[in-house]
């Protein structure tokens, strides 16, 4: 059985369903998107209860705000890195700094809106450490890799096919960026580049960002050279 990848837009975030022997989901989307989630699932050859795991690439609000409802609808376990577990379980809303002028401007605008955003807290089930996590138990030929930089607890899902789901380690969606490349927000840009080198060394071929469309990993390789 080959791998099928289904993008699901939940607000400004693109989440993904990955179907191999079993099904997992990448990220939990923006606030209040459970109806959208259920509507889009209804158009796929997938039942909600088939989703056994939701991997949170990092704990920023736009990636976790609907995960409580998704967990209740699917019964899936929630996996997040240990450094950002508290963000999920307390509904926290940290904002990473901008790495360029546009990122700093947009970051200030988003920060002003954060008090208006509700992030329902929910418990994690699997806490990922720096050593990563194999996905064989969940029927996926791939693994979770700790890829800090955008945030200290950012993780990526790298499939054996070379498909890699990176959260906000890359972006190519207006008004963030106009072309595929590095994010405009990052806690530690040098660590982000190191994480990208790790993913490329381990076989990343096609990048699936949370904000934008998939693109060849060679674009990132060229930016690093």
N, C-alpha and C positions, 0 to 999 in steps of 0.2 A: 504494500500500500504506500503510495506516495504522500508527500506532505501537501496539505492544502492550507492556504493562508487567506483569512477573510478579514478585511479592514472594517471596523465599525466606528463611525464618527460619533462621539459623545461630547457635544459641545465643541470647543476649539481643539480638543484632543482626538487623535486617531488611536483607538485601541485595536487590538488584533486578536482574532481567534486562530489558534494553530491546531490543526487536526493531523495527527499521525495515527498511531494505534489508538490513542485516546485524544482528548481535547483539553487544551489549556487556554487561558486568556491572558493577554498582556495589558496591564493597567486597568483602572476603574473609572476614568472619565470625570467630567465636570459635574457640578451639583445638579441634582434633580433630573437625571437622565435615565431613570429606570424604565419609563414608558418607551422612550426611544430605543433603549436596549432590547426590550421585549418585542417591539415591532420589527426591529431589524433581524433579530434571531428568528422570528417567525417566517422570514423570507429565505432562510438558509436551511440546508439539510441537517440541522443540528437542533437538538432539544436542550433547553436550559440546564436540565439535570445531568447532561453529559459533560458539562464543564466541571472538571475536578479540581482545578487549581487556577487561581488568579495571581500572577506575578506582578508586583508593583515595582516598576523600574526605579522609582524614587518617591519620596513622600510629599511632594508639593501638592497643594490643594487641588489643582486641576487634574491630578492623576489618581486621587483617592476619594473624591467627594461623593461618588455614587457607588463605591465598592461595598458599603454596608448593605444597600438594597440588593445589589447583585449577589452578594453572598447569601442573603435570605432567599432569593428566587432560585438559586442554583444549588445551594448546599456546598459550594466549592470552598476549599481551604485558601487562605490568604498568605502569601509569602512576601516578606519585605526584609531589607537588610537591618541588622541589629541597631545600626546608628540612627535609623529613622523610624524605628518601631513606635517610639513615643509620639511622633507626629501623627501616625495613623490612629493610635489608641486614645489620643487626647484631642484629635481634630485640630492640630496646630497648623499655622499658616506662615511658615518662614518664607522669605523672599530672597533668592540669590542675587548677588550684585551683578550689575551690567559690566561687560568686558570692553564695551566701546561706548561712544557718545550716545548712540541711539538706544543701546541697552540700558544705560543709566537713566535716560529720559523716560523710556517706557516702563522701567522698573519702578520709578517714582510714581508714575500714574497708576500702575497696578497696586502698589502699596496703599495708595489713598482709597482704593476700592475694597481692600481686604476686609474691613469691618462689616461690609454689607454681604459678605459671602459666608454661607453656612456649610461647614464640613462635618457631617455626622461621624462621630468616633466609632470605631469598631475594633475588635480584637484580632490580632494576627494569630496565625496557626503555625507557621513555619518561619523561623527567624534565621536569616542567611548571614553567615560570617564571611570573613575576608577570603576564606578558602573556596567559596562558591558552593554549588549544589548541582548534582546530576539529576536529570529529569526522567531517567529510565523508568522509575516507579510510576510516573504519570503518563507513560506510553509515548514519550517524546524523545526522539533521537537528538539529544542536545544537552546543554547545560547552562546554568546560571553562573555568570562571571562577575565578580566585584569590579566595577569600573568607575572609581571615584573621579571627581573633577567638577562636573556640573553641580553635584552635591556630594558630600562625603560618603553617603550610603547608596549612591547610584549603582544599579546593577543592570546587566544586559543579558539577554537570552540569545545564545549562539547555537544554531542548529548545525547538525553534521553536514547539511546541504550548503552551508556558508551563508544562509540567511541570518541576519542579526537584528534584533529588536533593541534599540538603544535609548528609548525614552527621549530625553532632551540633550543627549550628547551631540546631536546634530539637528539642524533645522533647515527647512526650505519652504516656508509658508509666510505669505504676507499677513500682517505687517512686521513679522519678525525678521525675515530675510527674503531675498528675491531669488537666491540660487542655493543649491545644496552646499553645505559647509558646516563649520563649527557653530555652536550656539552663541547667542548674544548675552547669555547669562551663565555665570560659572563661579563657584566658590574658589576654585583653584585651577586656572587655565593650564598650568604646566602639568598638573596631575591628569587633567582631561586628555592632553596630548599623549601622555604615557599610557593611559587606558586605551586610547585608540591604537597605539602601537601593539599593545597586547592583543587586541581583537584581530588586527590584521595578521599578526604573527600566528594566530591560532586558526586562521582560515576564513575570516569574514570576507564575503564576496558582494552581497547585496544588503544595503542598509535600509531598515524600516524605522523612520523617526516617528515621534508622536505628533509632530507639527510639520506636515508636509508629505510628499510622496516618496516612494522607494527610489533609491539611486545607487549606482555602482560604488562599491567601497574604494575603487581606484581614485575617486575624486578626493577622498580624505587622504589617501596615500600621497597624492600629489601635493596637497596642502602641507603635509608633514615634511616633505623633502626639501 
